[in-house]
Amino acid sequence: MTFFDEANTAGKEAMDNGLKSFSAMTKGFQQIAAQSTDFAKQSYEHSAQMFDQLSRARSLDKAMEVHGTFAKDAYERWVSQTTRVSELCAEAMREAYQPFEQTVAATAARAQTTARAA
């Protein structure tokens, strides 16, 4: 195999890996967007329920109880959401890097072979 053939093969592999990586990242961003949309919808519904309960409260104690419960639930849901989004980000990064793993391993093997031959 000539130098030009090797360069052509390496360029094709790099382009293919780049496209696979870009596709994986796009998929990951779509999952994050869908998750965030669902969270926003649920948060709106949760807030509407809280305001409905708050409007029916007949005493300050009951209003404080409703607000405290809402704040606790909202915080727990937010922590759960941020954990899920961070998991989706990590998964997207793993999938985006995966196409390059084989190329890096093959390049390292070629470099070792060349170094031993020299």
C-alpha positions in Angstrom: 0.0 0.0 0.0 1.4 3.4 -1.0 1.6 6.5 1.2 -1.2 8.1 -0.8 -3.5 5.0 -0.4 -2.8 5.1 3.4 -3.6 8.8 3.6 -6.8 8.3 1.6 -7.9 5.5 3.9 -7.0 7.5 7.0 -9.0 10.5 5.6 -12.0 8.3 4.8 -11.9 6.7 8.3 -11.6 10.1 9.9 -14.6 11.4 8.0 -16.7 8.3 8.7 -15.8 8.5 12.4 -16.6 12.2 12.5 -20.0 11.7 10.9 -20.8 8.8 13.3 -19.7 11.0 16.3 -21.8 13.9 15.1 -24.8 11.6 14.7 -24.4 10.3 18.2 -24.1 13.8 19.6 -27.2 14.9 17.7 -29.1 11.9 19.2 -27.9 12.8 22.7 -29.0 16.4 22.3 -32.4 15.3 21.1 -32.8 13.1 24.2 -31.8 15.9 26.4 -34.2 18.3 24.7 -37.1 15.8 25.1 -36.2 15.2 28.8 -36.1 19.0 29.4 -39.4 19.5 27.7 -41.1 16.8 29.7 -39.6 18.3 32.9 -40.8 21.8 32.0 -44.3 20.4 31.3 -44.4 18.5 34.6 -43.1 21.5 36.5 -45.9 23.7 35.1 -48.5 21.1 36.0 -47.0 20.8 39.5 -47.0 24.6 40.0 -50.6 24.8 38.8 -51.6 22.2 41.3 -49.8 24.0 44.1 -51.5 27.3 43.3 -54.9 25.5 43.2 -54.2 24.0 46.6 -52.9 27.4 47.9 -56.0 29.1 46.7 -58.1 26.7 48.7 -56.1 27.1 51.9 -58.1 28.7 54.6 -55.4 29.5 57.1 -51.8 30.7 57.0 -50.6 27.4 58.5 -52.2 25.4 55.7 -50.8 27.8 53.1 -47.3 27.4 54.6 -47.7 23.6 54.7 -48.7 23.6 51.0 -45.8 25.9 50.1 -43.3 23.8 52.1 -44.5 20.6 50.5 -44.3 22.2 47.0 -40.7 23.5 47.7 -39.5 20.1 48.9 -41.1 18.2 45.9 -39.8 20.8 43.4 -36.3 20.5 44.8 -36.3 16.7 44.7 -37.7 16.7 41.1 -35.0 19.2 40.1 -32.2 17.1 41.6 -33.6 14.1 39.8 -33.8 16.0 36.5 -30.2 17.3 36.7 -29.0 13.8 37.5 -30.9 12.4 34.5 -29.5 15.1 32.2 -26.0 14.6 33.4 -26.4 10.8 32.7 -27.7 11.6 29.2 -24.7 13.9 28.6 -22.2 11.2 29.7 -23.9 8.6 27.5 -23.8 11.0 24.5 -20.1 11.6 25.1 -19.4 7.9 25.3 -21.3 7.2 22.1 -19.6 10.2 20.4 -16.1 8.9 21.3 -16.8 5.3 20.4 -16.1 5.6 16.7 -12.6 7.0 17.4 -11.6 4.2 19.8 -10.8 1.7 17.1 -8.9 4.2 15.0 -6.8 5.3 18.0 -6.0 1.7 18.8 -5.1 0.9 15.2 -2.9 4.0 15.0 -1.1 3.1 18.2 -0.5 -0.4 17.0 0.9 0.9 13.7 3.1 3.3 15.5 4.5 0.5 17.8 5.1 -1.7 14.7 6.9 1.1 12.9 9.0 1.9 16.0 10.0 -1.7 16.4 10.9 -1.9 12.7 13.1 1.1 12.9 
